[in-house]
Amino acid sequence: MTENQNTGAESSDQELSDAVDEALAEANVVIDEVKVLTEDLQRLQADYSNYRKRVEKDLAASFAFATEKVIAELLPVLDDMDRAEQHGELTGGFKAVADRLNGITTKLGLTKFADVNVPFDPTIHEALMHSTSPDVKETTATQVLQPGYKFKDKVIRVAQVAVTDPEN
């Protein structure tokens, strides 16, 4: 090989090496851009997922709030139906309607509490009358004047009761 051929081969090798280095540099730039775009996409997906979860949670809370408000408005009707049943006036088709309404409200999560001879609990009871007796050992709800209601786990109306305290 002559000196010209050697120089030509070296310059060709140098050009090839420079071209490879340039291609690698461009590839690294593209890889960095892909990494940035991938991170942006992952962030966007996480934001969307969080947004969707928040919207679903807000929708469920709004539904529960609206249901609670409607049920609270129905409580006087439920009280009237209970009084009609106690007086034997709830019969026939009206009994079927009352049973259906009670079934629907129960299905939605409404529960009535009207227990007597249980310890007085100010979170679920409102004392309207007071007496004393040697027969009780602690303050006790001895008569229910108006039942209380819970919607799911939340008290939406406390029970109005007569309480009896132990005599000293």
Buried (B, 14 or more C-beta within 10 A) or exposed (E): EEEEEEEEEEEEEEEEEEEEEEEEEEEEEEEEEEEEEEEEEEEEEEEEEEEEEEEEEEEEEEEBEEBBEEBBEBBEEBBEBBEBBEEEEBEEEEBEEBEEBBEEBEEBBBEBBBEEEBEBEEEBBBBEEEEEEEEBEEBBBBBBBBBBBBBEEEBBBBBBBBBBBEEE
